[in-house]
Each structure stands twice: as C-alpha cells, then as structure tokens.
Amino acid sequence: MDPLRTAGHLAGARLSALAGDRQGVQRSMDAMSEDLRRAMKLADASRPIDREAARAVARALPGTRSANWIDRHNLLVRVDGAHLRSQQTIDALCIGLEPLGDTLAVVMHVQHAAPATRDGMDTLSRNCQLVPGEHSMFQRARTVDVLDPEIRAQHRATVERVQNAPPAEQSAGDRAALEAMAEM
C-alpha cells in the first residue's frame, strides 16, 4: 500500500470532516478501504462475476472452442490454435470480463484443444489481475493439466537421455533371438 496515497486519503477525510462534508469523508474512507483491499489481494465480494455472462464473453473470442467453469474462481478456455494459448489471450479474456465484476476473483486457464506436440498440452494459467504464479487471498493454486508439469518435465528428460544414449551392446542370446525372428 502506498503511504503517500493513504496520507492523501486521510488528509481528504479530515478536510471533509472539518468542512462538515459527510459524503467527502465517506468517499475518502471508501478509497482508503479499496486500496487496502487491493494491497491484500482480496477480491470484492460485492462484485462477483456472473458465470454465464463470463462464458459468453469467452466463447465470443475468436478461436475459442469452449469455456467452462471448473469451480467458482477458475475458468477453463480451450482454443483452436497453439498461437492462441498465450498471455495475450488471457489478457483479452480478462479485459472482456472487467465490466462483469471484480476479475481479481478469476483465474483464467487456457488450453490448446488439439495440440500437435507434448508441449502444446500444457495449460497456461494466470489470475486476471496478478502476475503468473500469484493468487488472490483465499484462492488456492489449481492444477488443470492431467499430468503435473514436474512429472512431464521428468519424463521429457528421461526420453531425451534414452534417445541420446549410445546403443547397448547385444549379447549372443539377443543376436540369436533376432536372427530367429528374421527367419520367420
């Protein structure tokens, strides 16, 4: 929270109080309360996002195949191209939701609906108002991918190690078995 901004709100409230302006005091206190709520990353419960309206906004975005709520905070959007699985798509979706309520309560998850590569299977996720990896108060991190990204990374490393390994020497028994199978 910005101390100068807080001091400004307090000074404004005090000046309004001295002038007998109740509404001015209320405006200053509301602004200070809003700043505190934002600093705490607390979503505004009085401005919830209408889920069906949010789905309609997401489905209207070009390239969107489907949009569904996983729970009350997490919206999963499946798109028709790898280029659409991006932070720019998340930004466009979040900006589209802003008129509907407080987007601090929304985590957007974008998946490529038909990935051609294993890397394309990963879901890109972010809270609408925070940097990747941060969540608002009372939100827990949610994994949308079937495989945990750490397990997938481990698998990639194993596959690359096996592919780059020199071929193993064949034993006499292995060679005999391969020759027998070739004669069949």
C-alpha positions in Angstrom: 0.0 0.0 0.0 1.3 3.4 -0.9 1.9 5.5 2.2 1.5 8.8 0.3 -1.8 7.7 -1.2 -3.0 6.7 2.3 -1.9 10.0 3.7 -3.8 11.8 0.9 -7.0 9.8 1.8 -6.6 10.6 5.5 -6.0 14.3 4.7 -9.0 14.4 2.4 -11.2 12.8 5.1 -10.0 15.2 7.7 -10.6 18.3 5.4 -14.1 17.0 4.6 -14.8 16.4 8.2 -13.7 19.9 9.1 -16.0 21.3 6.3 -18.9 19.2 7.5 -18.9 17.2 4.3 -20.1 13.7 5.3 -20.1 12.4 1.7 -16.5 13.6 1.2 -15.4 11.8 4.4 -17.2 8.6 3.2 -15.5 8.8 -0.3 -12.0 9.2 1.3 -12.6 6.3 3.6 -14.0 4.1 0.8 -11.0 4.9 -1.3 -8.6 4.0 1.5 -10.6 0.8 2.1 -10.3 -0.1 -1.6 -6.6 0.5 -1.6 -6.2 -1.8 1.5 -8.3 -4.5 -0.1 -6.2 -4.4 -3.3 -3.0 -4.5 -1.3 -4.2 -7.6 0.5 -5.2 -9.1 -2.9 -8.8 -9.5 -1.6 -11.5 -9.8 -4.3 -14.5 -7.6 -3.9 -17.3 -9.9 -2.8 -19.9 -7.3 -3.6 -19.0 -7.5 -7.4 -18.9 -11.2 -8.3 -18.6 -12.3 -11.9 -21.7 -13.7 -13.5 -20.5 -17.1 -14.6 -22.8 -17.5 -17.6 -22.1 -14.0 -18.9 -18.3 -14.7 -18.5 -18.7 -18.0 -20.5 -20.5 -16.0 -23.2 -17.7 -13.4 -23.3 -15.1 -16.2 -23.6 -16.9 -18.1 -26.3 -17.2 -14.9 -28.4 -13.4 -14.6 -28.5 -12.3 -15.7 -32.0 -10.7 -19.2 -31.8 -12.4 -20.3 -28.7 -13.7 -23.8 -28.8 -15.2 -24.0 -25.3 -15.3 -22.1 -22.0 -16.4 -23.8 -18.7 -16.1 -23.0 -15.0 -14.0 -25.6 -13.1 -15.2 -24.1 -9.8 -16.2 -20.6 -8.7 -12.8 -19.0 -9.4 -11.3 -21.0 -12.3 -12.4 -20.6 -15.9 -11.0 -23.1 -18.4 -11.0 -21.9 -22.0 -10.0 -24.3 -24.8 -8.7 -22.7 -28.0 -8.2 -23.8 -31.6 -4.6 -23.0 -32.1 -1.2 -23.1 -30.4 -0.8 -19.3 -31.1 -4.0 -18.6 -29.0 -2.6 -20.4 -25.9 -0.9 -17.2 -24.8 -0.8 -14.5 -22.2 -2.3 -12.2 -24.8 -5.4 -14.4 -24.9 -5.6 -14.4 -21.1 -5.4 -10.6 -21.2 -8.1 -10.3 -23.8 -10.4 -12.6 -21.8 -9.8 -10.8 -18.6 -10.4 -7.4 -20.2 -13.7 -8.8 -21.6 -14.7 -9.8 -18.1 -14.0 -6.5 -16.4 -17.5 -5.0 -17.0 -19.0 -8.1 -15.3 -17.4 -7.7 -11.9 -14.1 -7.9 -10.0 -11.7 -10.0 -12.0 -9.3 -10.4 -9.1 -11.5 -13.4 -8.2 -10.9 -15.1 -11.6 -8.1 -17.4 -12.6 -8.0 -18.0 -16.4 -6.7 -21.3 -17.7 -6.1 -21.6 -21.5 -5.6 -24.9 -23.2 -4.9 -25.8 -26.9 -7.8 -28.1 -27.8 -5.9 -30.2 -30.3 -2.2 -29.9 -29.5 0.3 -31.4 -32.0 3.2 -31.6 -29.6 3.5 -32.7 -26.0 4.5 -29.1 -25.0 1.2 -27.9 -26.5 -0.7 -29.9 -23.9 0.4 -27.7 -21.1 -2.3 -25.3 -19.7 -1.4 -21.6 -19.4 -2.9 -20.2 -16.2 -3.0 -16.8 -14.5 -5.1 -14.7 -12.2 -6.7 -11.8 -14.2 -5.1 -9.1 -12.2 -1.9 -10.7 -10.9 1.4 -11.9 -12.4 1.7 -15.6 -13.2 2.1 -17.7 -10.1 0.3 -15.2 -7.7 -3.2 -15.8 -6.4 -5.7 -13.6 -4.6 -6.4 -14.1 -0.9 -8.3 -17.3 -0.2 -7.6 -18.7 -3.7 -5.5 -21.9 -3.9 -3.4 -22.9 -6.8 -5.2 -25.3 -9.0 -3.5 -27.7 -11.4 -5.6 -28.2 -14.6 -3.2 -30.4 -16.5 -3.8 -34.2 -16.2 -0.1 -34.6 -15.6 1.8 -32.5 -13.2 4.2 -30.2 -15.1 7.1 -31.6 -12.9 6.3 -35.2 -13.9 6.1 -34.2 -17.6 9.5 -32.4 -17.3 11.0 -35.5 -15.7 9.6 -37.7 -18.5 11.0 -35.4 -21.2 14.4 -35.5 -19.5 14.3 -39.3 -19.4 13.2 -39.6 -23.0 16.0 -37.3 -24.2 18.6 -39.2 -22.1 17.5 -42.5 -23.7 17.4 -41.1 -27.2 20.9 -39.6 -26.9 22.4 -42.7 -25.2 24.8 -44.9 -27.3 23.2 -48.2 -28.4 23.7 -51.0 -26.0 25.8 -54.0 -26.9 23.8 -57.1 -27.8 24.5 -60.3 -26.2 24.9 -63.6 -28.2 21.5 -64.7 -27.0 19.9 -61.4 -28.2 21.5 -61.8 -31.6 20.3 -65.4 -31.9 16.8 -64.4 -31.0 16.8 -61.6 -33.6 18.1 -63.9 -36.3 15.4 -66.5 -35.4 12.7 -63.8 -35.7 14.1 -62.7 -39.1 13.9 -66.2 -40.5 10.2 -66.5 -39.6 
